[in-house]
Every structure is written in C-alpha cells, then in structure tokens.
Amino acid sequence: MFTICQIASGHTYNVFPDEANMSGTIRSYDKESLAKMKERIISIAESVAEGFMCTATVDIEDTYPATVNHKEPTDHVIRLAKTHFGEDHFCQEELPLSASEDFSYFLEKKPGCFFALGTMQYDKPLMTLHTSTYDYNDNLLPTGSYFFTKIIEDRLGVSILKE
C-alpha cells in the first residue's frame, strides 16, 4: 500500500512554486514487494518530473518492517478469543492489516501475534486510527486487561482471576 498523506508547495495561489514536497507511507507484507514498490515510485516520480522539464528527488526511509504474525502464537490468541469472547465477537474480515507497528521489531526477533481488540462503539460513528477525529474507546480497557490476563493464565498454566 502506498499513500501520500502530505503535499506542501508554494506560498500563494498565483505563483508557481520552485519546489513541492510530498510525503506518505509505504506498507507491504514482504521485502520483495517493498523493493518493487520503491523502484516504481522512484521511476514514476522521475518520469513525471522529466515530462514537465523538472527533476524529482525521491528519498524513501525504511522505518518499520512488515508486521507478520507467527502461526503458533496466532492460533493461541484465536483459540482464547473464541473461548472467552465467543465466535460472534471474533472477526478476521479486515485481514491482512497493513499495520506499521513497533511490534514488528519484536516479531522479527521472537514468535508472536499482533492483534486488535476492536474499539468500535456501536453508538458512535466509525473511528479510524491516525485521523484527527479518532477517540479511543476507554470502555475497552477492562476487556483488554481481562484478555491479556487470560493469555498469561493459559500460557503459564496458572489461575490469576477468580471467576
């Protein structure tokens, strides 16, 4: 996925700017796709600039690797989610995600599972992350705490919560 999220150029409506800057994100699920996307972005930017007798400088910074879950921990989380929340509260429809996450660095070193608890509030409009209108659903904190405790109990074979 390639997204341009910011464009900045000029200072007034009736003067051609000397330069323009665009920035955004690239997200992929593997290194080969990422390399191909970078190649195409550079090629297109340089070709379009040349067509207008300009130049383009493309600077692509690698920030986050792909967030790729491992099978065993993922199966573990899925089993526990279905057990403790029920099949009707488990969903994989939006997958795969193109998440740009710090957690991806952990997944490169150790097996793990990145998952979302789901913050949707049925009485409010859909809130999308990384927007100016996002409002975290604080009511989810007990649910998240409960689920992380259940993961710990299951992995360690202990009982922490009295139910």
C-alpha positions in Angstrom: 0.0 0.0 0.0 1.4 3.4 -0.9 -0.3 6.5 0.4 0.6 10.2 0.0 -0.6 11.9 3.2 1.0 15.3 2.8 1.7 17.7 0.0 3.4 21.1 0.5 4.3 23.7 -2.1 4.3 27.4 -2.6 3.0 30.3 -0.5 0.3 31.8 -2.7 -2.3 30.8 -5.2 -0.9 32.6 -8.3 2.8 31.9 -8.2 4.4 28.7 -9.5 6.4 27.3 -6.6 10.1 26.4 -7.1 9.6 23.1 -5.3 7.0 20.8 -3.9 7.3 18.1 -1.3 5.1 15.0 -0.9 5.3 12.5 2.0 3.5 9.4 2.9 3.8 5.8 3.8 4.6 2.5 2.1 3.4 -0.7 3.6 3.9 -4.2 2.4 3.9 -7.8 3.6 7.3 -8.8 2.4 10.6 -7.4 1.4 10.3 -8.3 -2.3 7.1 -6.3 -2.7 8.6 -3.4 -0.8 11.6 -3.3 -3.1 9.4 -3.4 -6.2 7.2 -0.6 -4.9 10.2 1.6 -4.1 11.5 1.0 -7.6 8.2 2.0 -9.2 7.7 5.1 -7.0 11.2 6.4 -8.0 10.6 5.6 -11.7 7.2 7.3 -11.8 8.3 10.4 -9.9 11.4 10.9 -12.1 9.4 10.3 -15.3 6.6 12.7 -14.4 9.1 15.4 -13.4 11.1 14.9 -16.6 7.9 15.3 -18.6 7.5 18.8 -17.1 11.2 19.6 -17.5 11.8 19.3 -13.8 13.7 17.0 -11.5 12.5 14.7 -8.7 14.5 13.6 -5.7 12.9 10.6 -4.0 14.0 9.8 -0.5 12.5 6.6 0.9 13.2 5.9 4.6 12.7 2.4 5.9 11.1 2.8 9.2 9.0 -0.3 10.1 9.3 -3.8 8.8 6.1 -5.7 7.9 4.1 -6.9 10.9 3.9 -10.6 10.3 2.4 -12.9 12.9 3.7 -16.4 13.6 1.3 -19.4 13.3 1.5 -20.9 16.8 1.1 -17.7 18.8 -1.7 -16.6 16.4 -3.5 -19.9 16.8 -3.2 -19.4 20.6 -4.7 -15.9 20.5 -7.5 -17.0 18.2 -8.4 -20.0 20.4 -8.5 -17.8 23.5 -10.5 -15.1 21.8 -13.2 -17.5 20.7 -13.2 -19.2 24.1 -13.5 -16.1 26.2 -15.5 -13.8 23.9 -17.4 -16.2 21.7 -17.3 -16.8 17.9 -19.7 -13.9 17.3 -17.1 -11.5 18.8 -14.2 -12.8 16.7 -13.5 -11.4 13.3 -10.8 -11.7 10.7 -12.6 -9.9 7.9 -10.3 -6.9 7.8 -7.1 -9.0 7.5 -4.4 -8.7 6.5 -3.7 -5.4 8.0 -1.0 -3.2 6.7 -0.1 -2.1 10.2 3.0 0.0 10.7 3.9 -1.0 14.2 6.7 -1.0 16.7 5.6 -4.6 17.5 7.0 -5.6 14.1 10.5 -5.4 15.5 9.6 -7.8 18.3 8.2 -10.2 15.7 11.4 -10.2 13.8 13.2 -11.5 17.0 10.6 -13.7 18.7 7.4 -15.5 17.6 4.3 -13.6 18.5 0.9 -12.3 17.4 -0.2 -8.7 16.8 -3.9 -8.5 17.3 -6.6 -5.8 17.7 -9.3 -5.9 20.4 -11.7 -3.8 18.3 -12.5 -0.4 19.6 -15.7 0.2 17.7 -18.5 1.8 19.6 -21.9 1.0 18.2 -23.5 4.3 19.4 -20.8 6.4 17.6 -19.6 6.7 14.0 -16.7 4.5 13.0 -13.4 6.0 14.2 -10.3 5.4 12.0 -6.9 5.3 13.6 -4.4 8.1 12.7 -7.1 10.7 12.0 -7.9 13.9 13.7 -11.3 12.5 14.8 -10.1 9.4 16.5 -11.3 9.0 20.0 -10.0 5.9 21.9 -12.8 3.8 23.5 -11.8 3.9 27.2 -14.5 1.3 27.9 -12.3 -1.3 26.3 -9.6 -1.1 29.0 -11.3 -3.8 31.2 -11.8 -6.1 28.2 -8.2 -5.7 27.1 -6.9 -6.3 30.7 -9.1 -9.4 31.0 -7.9 -10.8 27.7 -4.2 -10.3 28.4 -4.7 -11.9 31.8 -6.3 -14.9 30.1 -3.4 -15.2 27.7 -1.0 -15.2 30.6 -3.0 -17.8 32.5 -3.2 -20.1 29.5 0.5 -19.8 28.6 1.7 -20.3 32.2 -0.9 -22.8 33.3 -1.9 -20.6 36.3 -5.1 -19.0 37.6 -4.9 -15.3 38.3 -8.5 -14.2 38.0 -11.2 -15.6 40.3 -14.4 -16.1 38.3 
